């Protein structure tokens, strides 16, 4: 989970949202947020707001703007995040849940142009990843208990897991004709949890640019995108260590770049000594094991979407297949931490990273 290392002035964090954060996040993540706020420097012209959307903490920091303009722009961004959260919620009433209900009945349903575009974009990335990124497996995610605000440890019946795998729901099963969507496979249940945060980042960038703001940092639960700079220097962000408090490494994030991490350390449960995370291998039907975290750096058009969705195929490919998946997804800057804590990374990303532990010797592949 990347987090900002720059020192913004604290704006506001809603009381009820903060209570939710305390219930939802691990202690070390909350501590990081405290550090982020308490090391604030009041001398710099920074405006920051935090909230709780998409089931995670979001943070928007604007540099170099008068507070009224920054406040208005950030409020618009937060409203957009809430709108997208409401539209794309996978298990509460939403436009997306109506689509899933129609799929289950074999019916077609009218959708907004925006949702149609989202489904098409997710399908494109799914195809590029050879379905390792597969938002159509929402039913399988629900079976494992991750369609809940506060999930509990569950061990699904193996027969049910096998049924979902054999049903083989795919994004390519979805057709969109004249504003109506339908699936030829009734098992398709779309969960855009691995896509929506990235799309929201790109929408936030568009809103801030429209408002004339060109220096900002936007963080949605560890997916971070940078606009411009933090004064005379780039934005500095840290990458959460998957097993320890604090940062594994840090790097400068330049204008238009986004960084995203998929990890097994936030949404997971333990049964005995086995960790079950929310990142499910669509081929086996089981949560992926053998990987602690994958981090990727993206840039250019749709950098936010890619920072969210494109890390999943690397995570699912595991320590032996991640490099091939990175090439397939056109990700020259990527890193994987395996189950033993060994760090694997590309040469391109090695040049950008500064590891917190100077004794770390990553495997450059």
N, C-alpha and C positions, 0 to 999 in steps of 0.2 A: 504494500500500500504506500504509494508516494505521498509525501506531505511537504508543506512549504518550510524552508529553513530561513527565508527572509522574515523580517520582524514587523508585521503590520500592527497598526493600532487596532485594538479591539473595537468592533462596532457593536453588534448586539447578538445575543443568542436567546431565543425564546425559552422561557422556563419549562413549559411542557415538553418542548422538543428536547431540551437538555436532559430531562428525566428519562425520556425514551432512549437517548444515547447511553445513559448510564445503565439501562436495562439491557441494551442490545450489544454494546461493544465490550471487548475484553478490557481488563484493567489497564494494560499497557497502552492501548490505543487512546483511552481517555487521558492517561498521563501525558501522552504526546500532545494532545490537544491543549492541555493545561500549559505545557511548556510553550506551545505556539502562541498562546494568549498572554502569558505572564511575562514573556521576554519582549513585550511590545515596546516600541520606541516611539514616544510621542512627538519627536522632532520632525519626523518625516510626514509628508503629505500623503497619507494612506487612509483608505476607507475600507472597512471589512464588515461583512455580514455572514452569519452562519445560520443554517436551518437544517431541517431533517426531512428529506424527500427521497423517493426511490428506496426506502428502507435503509438509508444510510445518511451520514453527515455530509452536508455540502457547505462549501466555503467559497466566497467570491471576494477577492481583494483587488482594489483599484488604486493605481498610483498616479499622483500628480494632477488630480482633479479637485476642483472645489467640491466640498462635501455635498451641497444640494444637488449638483448634477450627478455626482457619483451615487448618491443615495437613491435618486430617481431611477437611474440606469440599473442598479443592482436590484431594486425592487421589481423592475420589469423582468429581469432575469429569473428571480425567485418565483414570480407568478408564472412564468413560462415552464419552469421545472414542475410546479404543482399541476399545471394543465397537462403536461405530458404524463406525469405520474397517474393522474386520474384516467387518462385515455388508454394507457397501456398496462394497467394493473392486471396481473395474470389470474388472480383468484378472488378479487372483489369486483362488483359490478363496474364494467367499463366497456368502451367500444371493443376492445380486444376480447374481453370475455364473451361478448355477444357473438363475435366471429367464431370463437371456439365452440360455443353452444350450437351454432349452425353447422359447423363441421361435424360434430358428433351425431347430428341428425341427418347428415347427408344433404343439407340444404345450402342454398346460396344466400348471401346477405349483402346489402348495400354497405359500402364503407366510404369514409372520407378519402379525398385524394391524398391527404397526408399519410394515412395509415396504409393505403395501397402502395405508396412510394416506400414506406418503411419495410413492408413485406417484401417488395421487390429487391430492395437493398440487402436485406438479410438473406434472401435467397441467393443473391449473387455471391456473397461472402461464403455462404454454406457450400455452394458449388465449387468455389476456389479451394476450399479446405477439404474437399472430398467428404463432406458431411461430418467432419469432426466438430465443426461449429454447426450445431443443429437445433435451432430454436423450436423445431416441431415436436420435441420430446417433452413438452410441458407435462403431459400425463405421467411420464416416468419420474420427473422431478417431484410432482405431487405425491407419487407413490412412496418416495423416500422421505416425505414429511417436510419438504422445503417450501411448500406453498402455505406458509404460516408466518405471522409476525414473530411468534415465539415458538420455534419448532422444538420437538422432543425426539429423543433417540428412538428410532424405529428400525426394525429388521423386517423388510417386506418379504412376503411369501415368494420363494424362488419361482414358483409356477407363474405368478403374476408378472415378475420381472421378465421371464422368458416370453410371455405373451406379448409384452410391449416390444421387446427386441424383434420378435418374429413379425409383428405388425409393421415394423420398419417405417414409422412416420418420417416424412421428408418434406422440406420446404418446397421441393419441386412438385409435390403432390397438389400444391395450391395453384389455382388458376384465377386470373382477374380479367373479367370481361365486362366492358361498359360500366365500370364502377361497382361491380358485384364480385364477391370472392366466393370460391367454393373449393372444397378439397375432394379429390377422388378417393382419399384414404380417411375413413372416419376416425382413425386413431390420431390424426394430427391435432395437437393442442399446442398452440404457439405461446411460447414464453420468451419475451424479448428482454429478459433481465440482463443478458449479456450483450445487449445492443443499445438499449434505451439511454443508458448513462452517457455513452459516447455520442449519440445523436443529440442529447441535451447539451453537451459541451459545444458542439458545432452551432447549435441554435443560440447559445449564450454569446459566442463570438460574434455572430451576425448581429445580435441585438446591441452589444456594446459598440461595435463599429458604427452601427446606425446612429447611436447616441454620441458619436464623436470621441469615444474612449478607445485609446490605442495601447494602453499599458495596464495589464490586469493579469491575474492568475486565478483560474477557476478549478476547483477541486470537488469532484463528486465521488466520494467514497474511495479515493485512491486513483481515480482517473483524473489526470491533471493536464490542462492545456494553458499555454502561455501566450499572452499578447504583449508585444513590445518588450520593454525592459523594466527592471526595478531601479529606476533612476539611471545612473551611469553604468550599471552592471546588469548582467542577465539575472533572471529569476533563478534562485537556487532551490532545488527540491531534494528531499531525501527519499530513499526507498526503504520501507519498513523491513526490518529483519523478521523473517517468518517465525522465529522461535525465541527471540530475545527482545527486550525492551530497547527501543531506539532504532537508529538507522543502520542498515547493512552497508549502504553506500549513498553517495550524493552526486549530483551533477548539475551543470548549468542547463536550463531549459530556455531555448531561444524562441524568438517570435514565430508563432505558428506551429511550434512543436508540441506534441502531446506524449505523455507517458502513462502507461497503464500496467497494472499488476493483477494477475489472477493467482490467488493463493488458497491454501487449505486451512487458514488460520482464523477466519472470521465466521463464516457460516459452515459449521461442522458440529458433529456430535461424536462422542466416544462410546463404543461398546467394548468393554474390556480394555485391551491395549490397542484396539484398532480404531483409527480415525476415519470417519466417513464425512467427506466434504460435499458441497452442493454441486461440484463440477463432475458431471456424470458422463462416463464413456458411453456414447450411444450404441456402440457395437456390442458391449458386454452387458449394459444395463446397470452397471455398478459404479459408485463413486470412484473417481480416479485416485489411485494410491501410488506411492513411489516418487511423488513430486511435492515439494513444499510451496514453490512459487515460480511464476514466470513473469518477467518484466519485458516490455517492448517499448521502443521509442518510435514514434511515427511523425510524419510531417506532410505538408501539402494539403490538397483538397480532402475533406472528410477525415482529417487527422484524428478528431475526437472519436468518431465511429470506429475507426481502425484500432485505436488504443484500447477500446473496450472489447470488440469482437475478435480481433485477430490474434489475441493472446491465447484464446481457448484451444485452438488446434495444436499449439505447441505444448500446452499443459497436458492435453489428452494423449499426445504422441509419446510423452514420457522422456526419460533421460536418453534413451537410445534412438528415438525418432524425432526429437525436437528440432534438430538442425535441418533435417530434410523439410520439415513442416515450415520452418522459418524461411527457407528458400522458396518454397511453394507459395507462401503468403507474401513474398517480396519484403521481408523484414531483415535487413542487414544488421540492425542493432537490436539484439535480443539477449536475454539471460535466463537461465534456469537454475534453480536450487533443488537438488534431488533429495531423496528421503534421508540420506546420510549427512546432508548439509553441504555437500560438495557443490561448488559454484561452477557452472558451465556458461560460457558466454562467447559471443562473436568478437572478432578482433576489432570491428568497427565500434562496438559499444565499450570495449575495454579502454579505448582511447578517451572516452568521455567520462568514465566513472572514477570516483575517488572513494576507495573503501575505508570504512571507519576503522577496521582492524587492519593495521599495516602489515600484519603477518599473514593475511589471506593470500593464497596462491591459487587463483581460479584456473580452470582448464579452458584454454582458448581453443575454440573449435571452428 
